[in-house]
Amino acid sequence: MKPIVVGNWKANKNFEVFNKIPSNLNNIEVAIALPHIYIPQTVNYSKHHISISGQDCSKFESGPYTGETPASFLKENHAKYVIIGHSERRRYFYENSSDFTTKINNALAAGLGVIYCIGENSLERESNEYMKVLYDQFFSVVGQGIKIDIAYEPVWAIGSGIIPKKEEISEVIEHIQRWSRSINVSGRILYGGSVSYDNIELLHSINKLKGFLIGGISLKTEFVDICEKYNSLNGQ
């Protein structure tokens, strides 16, 4: 699989940026996670150079579940991926490992690729409990032998402009790879949290890191610059 850059628009939109993403980024995959209502509008892009992702999916399939979007509906509208387990789903919607396990199973059954997010908060990092937290988030959800992308997003780095030291990210990436191998899980390992044009080269140098999950910057033209630079770095 190619390295990937995923832009998570959250509850925002900027199709000007979307339209500026070039079609000749042959060394990487670019995906945009849009609000679900806009996914059908992007069908022409999903058939060409931009992969489309849902930002979440329901833990239910079709039925009397007002406001829910089943994974199968995302697939029917040409989504390739879905993000599950984002820290904002944990924080604002009180979702837990049981919810994420069900969502992942539904997404995989629907034929979607899954980007599962794990990450510690600042207190867990400062108290040196972060690896236990990440271990629990991983093994309580990720099943034996599945194909899934894992995005490490330290909560304290999201949108803060603060980025962990290279060795701190490397430590977590190495553990995720070791955990994945132990249960025969395949897929890419991504990083998210204050990714920018200025630090993309440093992050690219981290061994075993195969992409990025980017929030607020994905709504700005800097996202296009990041994609172009990352594509160039992967062509060297």
C-alpha positions in Angstrom: 0.0 0.0 0.0 1.1 3.5 -0.7 1.7 6.0 2.1 -1.4 8.0 2.7 -2.4 11.6 3.7 -5.9 11.8 5.1 -7.5 15.2 5.6 -10.3 15.2 8.2 -12.6 18.1 7.6 -14.7 17.4 10.7 -17.8 19.7 10.7 -16.3 22.0 8.1 -15.9 22.2 4.3 -13.6 23.9 1.8 -14.0 22.6 -1.7 -11.5 25.1 -3.0 -8.8 23.1 -1.3 -10.4 19.9 -2.5 -10.3 21.1 -6.1 -6.6 22.1 -5.9 -5.3 18.6 -5.0 -3.3 17.6 -8.1 -3.9 14.4 -9.9 -0.2 13.5 -10.4 0.7 12.5 -6.8 1.7 9.1 -7.9 3.8 8.1 -4.8 1.1 8.6 -2.2 -2.6 8.2 -1.7 -4.7 11.3 -0.7 -8.0 10.9 1.1 -10.5 13.4 2.4 -12.9 12.6 5.2 -15.9 14.9 4.6 -19.1 15.5 6.4 -21.4 12.7 5.2 -23.8 14.9 3.4 -21.1 16.0 0.9 -19.8 12.5 0.1 -22.2 11.9 -2.9 -20.9 15.2 -4.5 -17.4 13.8 -4.7 -18.1 10.7 -6.8 -16.1 11.9 -9.8 -13.1 12.5 -7.5 -13.4 9.1 -5.8 -13.1 7.5 -9.3 -9.9 9.3 -10.0 -7.2 10.7 -7.7 -8.8 11.4 -4.4 -10.1 8.7 -2.0 -13.2 9.5 0.0 -13.6 8.7 3.7 -16.4 8.9 6.2 -15.6 10.6 9.5 -17.5 7.9 11.5 -20.2 5.4 10.9 -23.1 4.0 13.0 -22.7 1.0 15.2 -26.1 -0.1 13.8 -27.1 -1.2 10.3 -30.2 0.0 8.6 -33.2 0.3 10.9 -35.0 2.7 13.3 -31.9 4.7 14.3 -32.6 8.3 13.7 -29.6 10.4 12.6 -27.3 7.4 12.0 -25.3 6.6 8.9 -24.6 2.9 8.5 -21.2 1.8 7.0 -23.0 0.2 4.1 -24.5 3.6 3.1 -21.0 5.1 3.0 -19.8 2.3 0.7 -22.8 2.7 -1.5 -21.9 6.4 -2.0 -18.3 5.5 -3.1 -16.5 6.1 0.2 -13.3 4.0 0.4 -12.5 4.5 4.1 -14.0 5.5 7.4 -12.4 7.0 10.5 -13.3 5.2 13.7 -12.3 6.0 17.3 -11.3 9.6 16.9 -10.7 11.4 20.2 -13.6 13.7 19.6 -15.9 10.8 19.4 -14.6 9.6 22.7 -14.7 13.0 24.3 -18.0 14.5 23.1 -20.1 11.4 22.3 -18.7 9.1 25.1 -18.0 6.3 22.7 -16.0 3.4 24.0 -14.2 0.3 22.9 -17.3 -1.8 22.5 -18.8 0.9 20.2 -15.6 1.0 18.1 -15.4 -2.8 17.8 -18.9 -3.0 16.5 -18.3 -0.1 14.1 -15.1 -1.6 12.8 -16.8 -5.0 12.2 -19.6 -3.3 10.3 -17.2 -1.2 8.2 -15.1 -4.2 7.2 -18.2 -6.2 6.4 -19.4 -3.3 4.2 -16.0 -3.3 2.3 -14.6 -0.1 3.8 -11.1 0.4 4.8 -10.8 1.5 8.5 -8.6 4.2 10.0 -8.7 3.5 13.7 -7.5 6.2 16.0 -5.7 5.8 19.3 -4.0 8.4 21.5 -3.3 9.5 25.1 -4.2 12.8 26.7 -1.7 15.1 28.4 -2.3 13.7 31.9 -1.7 10.1 30.7 1.5 11.2 29.0 2.8 13.2 32.0 2.0 10.4 34.4 3.8 7.9 32.2 0.6 5.9 31.8 0.4 6.5 28.0 1.7 3.2 26.8 -0.8 1.3 29.0 -3.6 3.5 27.6 -2.5 2.9 24.0 -2.2 -0.8 24.6 -5.7 -1.0 26.0 -7.2 1.1 23.2 -5.5 -1.2 20.7 -6.1 -4.7 22.1 -9.7 -3.9 23.3 -10.8 -3.2 19.7 -8.4 -4.5 17.1 -9.3 -8.1 16.1 -7.1 -11.0 15.1 -5.9 -11.1 11.5 -7.8 -8.0 10.2 -6.5 -5.4 7.8 -6.8 -1.9 9.4 -4.8 1.4 9.4 -3.9 2.6 12.9 -3.6 6.4 13.4 -1.7 7.5 16.5 -3.1 10.9 17.5 -1.8 12.1 20.9 -4.8 14.1 22.1 -2.7 16.9 23.5 -1.1 17.5 20.1 -4.3 17.8 18.1 -4.7 21.4 17.0 -2.4 22.7 19.7 0.7 23.4 17.5 2.6 21.1 19.9 4.2 18.0 18.4 5.9 15.2 20.3 9.6 14.6 19.9 10.6 12.4 17.1 11.7 9.7 19.6 8.4 9.8 21.4 6.5 9.2 18.1 8.9 6.5 17.1 8.5 4.7 20.4 4.7 4.5 19.9 5.0 3.5 16.2 7.3 0.7 17.1 4.9 -0.6 19.7 1.9 -0.4 17.4 3.8 -2.4 14.8 4.8 -5.0 17.4 1.2 -5.3 18.7 -0.1 -5.7 15.1 2.4 -8.4 14.3 1.4 -10.3 17.5 -2.1 -10.7 16.2 -1.4 -10.9 12.5 -2.9 -7.5 11.7 -1.8 -5.7 8.5 -2.2 -2.1 7.5 -0.5 1.3 7.6 0.5 3.2 10.7 -0.3 6.9 10.6 0.4 9.9 12.8 -1.9 12.9 13.5 -1.4 16.0 15.6 -0.2 19.4 14.5 1.2 18.1 11.2 2.4 20.9 9.1 4.5 21.7 6.0 7.4 22.6 8.2 7.6 19.3 10.0 6.5 16.9 7.3 10.1 16.0 6.4 11.0 15.3 10.0 8.0 13.1 10.4 8.7 11.3 7.1 12.0 10.2 8.5 10.3 8.2 11.3 10.8 4.5 10.5 7.6 2.5 9.8 5.4 5.6 9.7 3.3 5.4 6.5 1.1 8.5 6.5 -0.7 11.2 8.3 -4.2 12.1 9.6 -4.5 15.9 9.4 -7.3 18.0 10.8 -7.6 21.8 10.6 -4.8 22.2 8.1 -6.7 20.1 5.6 -9.1 23.0 5.2 -6.2 25.3 4.1 -4.1 25.4 0.9 -1.1 24.3 3.1 -2.7 20.8 2.9 -2.0 20.8 -0.9 1.6 21.8 -0.2 1.9 19.0 2.4 0.6 16.4 -0.1 3.0 17.6 -2.8 6.0 17.6 -0.5 5.2 14.2 1.0 4.7 12.8 -2.6 8.2 14.2 -3.5 9.8 12.7 -0.3 8.3 9.3 -1.2 9.7 9.5 -4.7 13.3 9.8 -3.5 
